[in-house]
Amino acid sequence: MALVEPHGSKELRPLIVKEKERKEELEKAKTLKKIPITSRESGDLIMLGIGGFTPLKGFMGYDDWLSCSKEMSLPSYNKLFWPIPITLSAEKSIADSLKIGEEAALFDMETEEILGTIKVEEKYRIDKELECKEVFRTLDSKHPGVKMVMEQKEVNISGSVKVLSESYFPEKFPSLYHTPFDSRKIFEERGWTTVAALQLRNPMHNSHAYLAWIAIEVCDGVYIHQLVGKLKPGDIPADIRVKAIDALVNKYFRKERVAVGGYPLDMRYAGPKEALLHALFRQNYGCSHLIVGRDHAGVGDYYGPFDAQKIFQEIPENSLKIKPLPLDWTFYCYECGSMASMKTCPHESVAKIDDEGNYQGGARLLLSGTLLRKLMSEGKKVPKEFSKPEVIEVLKEYYDSLEKKEKIELHSKADPTIK
């Protein structure tokens, strides 16, 4: 048996310019008109470059944007399944200055580095409210994904891209830098053909570890795939999360059954549709399954706790080759004396933790990144059942390094409705 094929293609289709040609292309890019791009667009561009968004050739045009938003398919790619638009926006003055067929340079607004070029094929305006309703199921401006779309510039620009740099990713997180070619090579060298991806955007607590151990029981291995792009304000920084995850994996997993990597996208918090996007690009990375737990990629109460699992049953058959590994809400049960799930544990009372972090009775200790942030930011004890001591030590060191004001601001900015 072989690894699962990339999405919509027999082979990966990276758009990064070959190294020997990159210097010349970069010098040419410096002479072109420039389009500033956001961190979300930079992450999308890097994924296009490394083949994570195979088989896309660049940023979507109007017909693909509309069909993707409403029907999750792309007319330009023979109705290929795609759940969330991948688009580029620009100020009207910049768009007006560009001619169809002209090349423009794409530079990161934060680093001012030129990341690639685009050959302009189309300039168009979108109905932002339509996209938000279809992708996020809401127009609420408090939803971080809605806010992201509504703040896009006036005009979308489509076209094929050449990617000239992905330096943000390997420079900041060299140990996690995997292209889909890299991860597939790792899996093949280990003889894996079934691989479950575990999506992570928080430090790894015991529920995450439990999900990974379950996956290893039914697959050849698990790929712990961390988001290293932007999250919401107040979240624990990526470098701290990476250190905490490494501390747990290095001691509590069989090394031949786990691989750890990262990817550069910003979270969109699109719940069910983002779960589909997570599955799609994990297929490109060589994974056969995606672990989908409670409230995958969720935010607040916009989505039901298991909507991200249900949506895989609602899409057309054969939309994706990767399959979901749907798992129930997991927690530590004091009555069972172990990790458990809603499907296995008969003890329904919720464990109570007092203001100092001490256990006060009850069965199920419901674990979440929100609760962890609250306890740590307030300097309270974290129950040993919540996470391994090595993880708590890393997080405590981080929180202890902050001033009291920073701790308060960190927790207040972290929307408690986001898991």
C-alpha positions in Angstrom: 0.0 0.0 0.0 1.0 3.6 -0.6 0.3 6.9 1.0 -2.9 8.7 0.0 -2.7 10.7 -3.2 -2.6 14.6 -3.0 -6.0 16.4 -3.4 -7.2 16.5 -7.0 -3.8 15.4 -8.4 -1.5 12.4 -8.8 1.4 14.4 -7.5 2.1 17.5 -5.4 2.1 20.8 -7.3 4.4 23.3 -5.4 4.6 26.8 -6.8 7.9 27.8 -5.2 10.5 28.8 -7.8 13.4 26.5 -8.0 16.4 27.7 -6.0 18.7 28.2 -9.0 16.1 30.6 -10.6 15.0 32.3 -7.4 17.6 35.1 -7.2 16.8 36.2 -10.8 13.1 36.2 -10.1 13.5 38.1 -6.9 15.6 40.8 -8.6 12.8 41.1 -11.2 10.2 41.3 -8.5 11.9 44.3 -7.0 11.1 46.2 -10.2 7.4 45.4 -10.2 4.4 47.2 -8.6 3.9 45.9 -5.1 0.8 44.5 -3.4 1.0 44.4 0.4 -0.4 41.2 1.8 -1.7 40.3 5.3 -0.4 37.5 7.5 -3.3 35.3 6.4 -2.5 35.9 2.8 1.2 35.3 3.4 0.4 32.0 5.1 -1.8 31.0 2.1 0.9 32.0 -0.3 3.5 29.8 1.6 1.1 26.9 1.5 0.7 27.4 -2.3 4.5 27.5 -2.6 5.2 24.3 -0.7 2.4 22.3 -2.3 0.1 22.3 0.8 -2.7 23.8 -1.4 -2.2 21.4 -4.3 -3.6 21.7 -7.0 -4.3 25.4 -6.8 -2.2 27.6 -9.2 -2.8 30.8 -7.3 -5.4 33.1 -5.8 -9.0 32.4 -6.9 -11.0 34.4 -9.4 -14.6 35.5 -9.0 -16.3 32.4 -10.3 -14.2 30.2 -8.1 -14.7 32.5 -5.1 -18.5 32.4 -5.5 -18.8 28.7 -6.2 -16.3 27.9 -3.4 -18.3 30.0 -1.0 -21.7 28.6 -1.9 -21.0 25.1 -3.2 -17.5 24.2 -2.0 -16.4 23.6 -5.6 -14.1 25.3 -8.2 -15.3 25.6 -11.8 -11.8 26.4 -13.0 -10.6 23.0 -11.7 -13.3 20.9 -13.1 -15.6 21.3 -10.0 -12.8 20.3 -7.6 -14.0 20.2 -4.0 -12.6 23.2 -2.0 -14.3 24.4 1.2 -13.0 27.9 1.9 -11.9 30.6 -0.6 -8.2 31.4 -1.0 -8.2 35.0 -2.1 -6.0 38.1 -2.3 -7.3 41.6 -1.7 -5.8 45.0 -2.5 -6.7 48.7 -2.1 -8.7 50.1 -5.0 -5.8 52.4 -6.0 -3.4 49.6 -6.2 -5.8 47.4 -8.2 -6.6 50.3 -10.6 -2.9 50.7 -11.3 -2.5 47.1 -12.4 -3.4 45.8 -15.9 -4.6 42.4 -16.8 -1.6 40.3 -17.6 0.8 42.4 -15.6 3.0 40.9 -12.9 3.1 42.4 -9.4 5.2 41.6 -6.4 3.6 40.3 -3.2 5.2 41.6 0.0 4.5 40.8 3.6 3.1 43.9 5.4 4.9 43.0 8.7 8.3 41.9 7.4 8.3 43.9 4.1 9.9 40.8 2.5 8.9 40.0 -1.1 7.3 36.5 -0.9 6.3 36.0 -4.5 4.7 37.5 -7.6 1.3 37.2 -9.2 0.3 37.5 -12.8 -3.0 39.5 -12.7 -5.8 37.6 -14.4 -8.9 39.3 -12.9 -9.9 42.1 -10.6 -13.2 41.9 -8.9 -15.3 42.9 -5.9 -17.0 40.3 -3.6 -20.1 40.3 -1.4 -18.3 40.0 1.9 -21.5 39.3 3.8 -22.2 36.4 1.5 -18.8 34.8 2.1 -19.2 35.3 5.9 -22.7 33.7 5.9 -21.6 30.7 3.8 -18.2 30.1 5.4 -18.7 31.2 9.1 -22.6 30.9 9.3 -22.7 34.3 10.9 -22.3 38.1 10.3 -21.4 38.8 13.9 -18.4 41.1 13.9 -17.2 39.5 17.1 -16.4 36.3 15.2 -12.7 36.6 14.4 -13.1 35.1 10.9 -15.9 37.5 10.0 -13.8 40.4 11.2 -10.9 39.1 9.0 -13.1 39.0 5.9 -14.9 42.3 6.5 -11.5 44.0 6.9 -10.2 42.8 3.6 -9.4 45.5 1.0 -11.9 46.6 -1.6 -10.8 44.6 -4.6 -9.8 41.0 -5.0 -7.0 40.1 -7.4 -6.7 36.7 -8.9 -3.9 35.0 -10.8 -1.2 32.4 -10.9 1.6 32.9 -8.5 5.3 32.3 -8.2 6.5 31.9 -4.6 10.0 33.2 -3.9 10.3 32.7 -0.2 8.9 30.8 2.7 11.5 32.1 5.1 9.0 33.1 7.9 8.3 29.4 8.5 11.7 27.7 8.6 13.5 30.6 10.2 11.2 30.8 13.2 10.5 27.1 13.5 13.2 25.1 11.9 12.5 21.9 13.8 8.8 22.0 12.6 9.4 23.0 9.0 7.9 20.2 6.8 6.7 20.6 3.3 4.3 18.0 2.1 7.3 16.4 0.4 9.1 16.2 3.7 6.2 14.7 5.7 5.5 12.1 3.0 9.2 11.1 3.0 9.1 10.7 6.8 6.0 8.5 6.6 7.4 6.4 3.8 10.7 5.9 5.6 8.8 4.6 8.6 6.6 2.3 6.5 3.5 4.1 7.4 0.5 4.0 5.0 -2.2 5.1 7.4 -1.5 8.3 9.2 -3.8 10.3 11.5 -3.2 14.1 11.7 -3.8 15.8 15.0 -4.5 19.5 14.6 -3.1 21.7 17.4 -3.3 25.3 18.2 -3.0 25.1 22.0 -0.4 23.6 24.4 -1.0 19.8 24.5 -3.0 18.8 27.5 -4.1 15.2 28.4 -7.2 15.2 26.2 -5.0 16.0 23.2 -2.5 13.2 24.1 -5.4 10.8 24.7 -6.8 11.5 21.2 -3.3 10.9 19.7 -2.9 7.6 21.6 -6.3 6.4 20.3 -5.3 7.3 16.7 -2.0 5.3 17.1 -4.1 2.2 18.0 -5.9 2.3 14.7 -3.3 3.9 12.4 0.4 3.3 11.7 1.3 6.6 13.3 0.1 10.1 14.3 1.3 13.4 12.8 1.0 16.1 15.4 0.6 19.1 13.1 0.9 22.5 14.9 -0.4 25.8 13.7 2.4 28.4 13.8 0.6 31.2 12.1 -1.5 33.9 13.9 -4.1 33.1 16.5 -6.3 35.6 18.4 -4.9 38.2 20.8 -4.0 36.8 24.2 -3.1 33.3 23.1 0.0 31.6 24.3 2.9 32.4 21.8 3.7 29.7 19.2 7.3 29.2 20.5 6.0 28.4 24.0 3.4 26.0 22.7 6.0 24.3 20.6 8.2 23.8 23.6 5.4 22.5 25.7 4.3 20.0 23.0 7.9 18.8 22.5 8.2 18.2 26.3 5.1 15.9 26.3 5.9 14.1 23.1 9.5 13.4 23.9 8.6 11.5 27.1 5.2 10.0 26.6 5.1 8.8 23.0 6.9 6.0 21.2 9.2 7.9 18.8 8.6 5.5 15.9 4.8 6.1 16.1 4.8 9.9 16.2 6.0 12.7 14.0 5.7 16.4 14.8 5.5 19.2 12.2 4.0 22.7 11.8 2.2 24.7 9.2 2.0 28.5 8.7 -1.7 29.4 8.3 -3.6 31.8 10.4 -6.7 30.4 12.1 -9.9 31.3 10.4 -12.2 29.8 13.2 -14.6 28.6 10.5 -15.6 25.5 12.5 -17.0 22.8 10.2 -15.7 24.3 7.0 -12.2 24.8 8.4 -12.2 21.2 9.5 -12.7 20.3 5.8 -9.8 22.6 4.8 -7.7 21.0 7.6 -8.4 17.6 6.2 -7.8 18.7 2.6 -4.3 20.0 3.1 -3.4 17.1 5.5 -4.2 14.8 2.6 -1.6 16.7 0.7 0.8 16.1 3.6 0.2 12.4 3.2 -2.3 11.8 6.0 -5.1 9.2 5.6 -7.1 10.4 8.5 -7.8 13.7 10.4 -8.7 13.5 14.1 -11.9 15.5 14.6 -12.8 16.0 18.2 -15.2 18.3 19.9 -15.6 21.8 18.5 -12.8 21.5 15.9 -11.7 25.0 14.8 -14.7 26.4 16.7 -15.3 29.7 18.3 -17.9 30.7 20.9 -21.4 29.2 20.3 -21.5 29.7 16.6 -21.2 25.9 15.9 -22.5 22.8 17.6 -19.9 20.7 19.5 -19.8 18.0 16.8 -20.8 20.0 13.6 -17.3 19.6 12.3 -17.8 15.8 12.4 -21.2 15.9 10.8 -20.1 18.0 7.8 -18.0 15.1 6.5 -21.2 13.2 6.1 -22.8 16.0 4.2 -20.3 16.6 1.5 -20.5 14.7 -1.8 -19.0 11.2 -1.7 -15.3 11.1 -2.8 -14.8 14.8 -2.2 -11.7 13.9 -0.2 -9.6 10.8 0.0 -8.6 11.5 3.6 -11.2 10.3 6.2 -12.3 11.8 9.5 -11.5 10.0 12.7 -14.4 11.3 14.8 -13.8 11.1 18.5 -16.0 12.1 21.4 -15.4 14.7 24.1 -12.6 13.3 26.3 -11.7 14.2 29.9 -10.2 12.8 33.1 -12.7 10.9 35.3 -11.9 10.8 39.0 -14.3 7.9 39.4 -12.8 5.9 36.5 -9.3 6.9 37.6 -8.3 7.5 34.0 -8.9 9.4 30.8 -12.3 8.6 29.3 -14.9 9.9 26.9 -18.7 10.5 26.8 -19.0 7.2 25.1 -17.2 5.2 27.7 -17.6 6.9 31.1 -20.8 6.3 33.1 -20.1 9.0 35.7 -21.9 12.2 34.6 -21.1 14.6 37.4 -18.7 17.4 36.6 -15.6 17.8 38.7 -15.4 21.1 40.6 -12.1 23.1 40.9 -12.0 25.8 43.5 -10.5 29.3 43.1 -7.1 28.0 44.0 -7.1 25.1 41.5 -7.9 22.4 44.1 -10.2 19.5 43.3 -13.5 19.7 45.2 -15.4 16.6 44.1 -17.3 15.3 41.1 -16.2 12.9 38.4 -15.4 14.5 35.0 -12.6 17.1 34.8 -13.4 18.8 31.5 -10.2 19.9 30.0 -9.8 23.0 27.8 -7.2 25.5 26.7 -9.4 28.3 28.1 -9.3 26.7 31.6 -5.6 26.2 31.4 -5.0 29.8 30.4 -7.2 31.0 33.3 -5.4 29.0 36.0 -2.0 29.8 34.7 -2.6 33.6 34.2 -4.0 33.8 37.8 -1.1 31.9 39.3 -3.3 29.0 40.5 -2.5 25.4 40.8 -3.2 23.3 37.7 -4.6 19.8 38.6 -2.1 17.1 37.8 -4.8 15.3 35.8 -5.0 18.3 33.4 -1.6 17.8 31.8 1.8 16.2 32.3 4.2 18.0 34.7 6.7 18.7 31.9 4.0 20.7 30.1 2.9 22.6 33.2 6.6 23.4 33.9 7.1 25.0 30.5 3.9 27.1 30.8 4.6 28.1 34.4 8.0 29.4 33.4 6.4 31.5 30.7 3.7 32.9 32.9 6.2 33.6 35.7 8.2 35.7 33.3 5.3 38.0 32.7 4.5 41.1 34.8 1.2 41.0 36.7 -0.3 43.5 34.2 0.7 41.4 31.3 -0.9 38.3 32.8 -4.2 40.2 33.3 -4.1 41.5 29.7 -3.1 38.2 28.3 -6.1 36.4 29.9 -8.5 39.3 29.2 -7.6 39.3 25.5 -8.1 35.6 25.2 -11.8 35.3 24.4 -13.0 32.7 26.9 -15.5 31.4 24.3 -12.8 30.2 22.1 -11.6 26.7 23.0 
